[in-house]
Amino acid sequence: MSRRALARIRSLRVGVCLPVAVALLAGLLAACSAGSAPHSTSPASPSGLAYPSGPPLGPAGPLPTTLAGYYAQKLRWRPCDHGFQCARLLVPFDYQRPGWRRFSLPVIRLAASGPGGRIGPLVVNPGGPGGSGVQYALGARREISAAVRARFDVVGFDPRGVGGSIPAVHCLSDAQLDRFFATSDTPGNTAQRAAVVSESKLFARGCEKQSGALLPYVGTANAARDMDVLRAALGDAKLTYLGKSYGTYLGTWYAQLFPSHVRALVLDGAVDPGEPSLEQNLVQAQGFQVALRSFVADCLRRSACPFPRGQSVTAAISGVQSMLNQAAAKPLQS
């Protein structure tokens, strides 16, 4: 299941219309950052990676049937694209029954570039839930500072059920997904709200129908356990980890389950697991609004800013909102 679909489900579940669209302003006003090159924080597309030909390579040796066997596996790295290396990690469906079924998870790494002594792997997760760590790691050269990349291998993996995981969670056909994403997540009337509810229920039913057998085994606790198997397969006694958004929750679970296996955790944009989704969305929207006002204020001080000179921050934001309202009624031509 994609991170985009899961994020969409989360926003629809709370059943409210939030002004998060204003976050798009960063892209619309790229000219404000005069004197610097455009900077993208989006993870690379899967099509940007050329995986080795042939079947996915798992660890060498017989398939593990015990926890000790999973922890002893050695990753078989092969060159991918753009200087990365790829491998597959095996983890048990159920850690209480390691001899039963297993997931095969894609792993990717960018080796430390030097100079300076290599410290070890830095495992990364972009959030979601449902974000692909492989896609995020592909952006390591722009997401991770050169100083960090000089001394750490950047390692990403797709959590169980996500992206290149085998098996993966599937819920809808391509046509159904197109319709799901075409449904407005800012309903303005009863009919639009009914469509949101209908599409969300269809998504949930599709997950249960097509992936019901997987769903009990794809939670955060198991993903954290998988990270410890990955840590061992990477040859590290302790984990160094960077998690963003939901990735902070994954990192917290890891620290709770394996406190003695932590070298360092960087938790960026920490998620409060005790806060309801509605409150999380409201706080996030308020944060977007603060950031937007700061961004526009900075833009207005620059000569390349597309807003009229002398315009107030409030007036500029009002203009952006008008443009978004018009685009909602009549989509912009690409």
Buried (B, 14 or more C-beta within 10 A) or exposed (E): BBBEBBBBBBBBBBEBBBBBBBBBBBEEBBEBBEEEEEEEEEBBEBEEBEBBEEEBBBBEEEEBBEBEBBEBBEBBBBEBEEEBBBBBBBBBBEBEEBEEEBBBBBBBBBBBBEEEEEBBBBBBBBBBBBBBBBBBBBBBBEBBEEEBBBBBBBBBBBBBBBBBBBBBBBBBEEEBBEBBEEBEBBBEEEEBBEBBBEBBEBBEEBBEEBBEEBEEBBBBEBBBBBBBBBBBBBEBEEBBBBBBBBBBBBBBBBBEEBEEBBBEBBBEEBBEEEEEEEEBBBEBBEEBBEBBBEBBEBBBEBEEBEBEEEBEBEEBBEBBBEBBEEEEEEEEEE
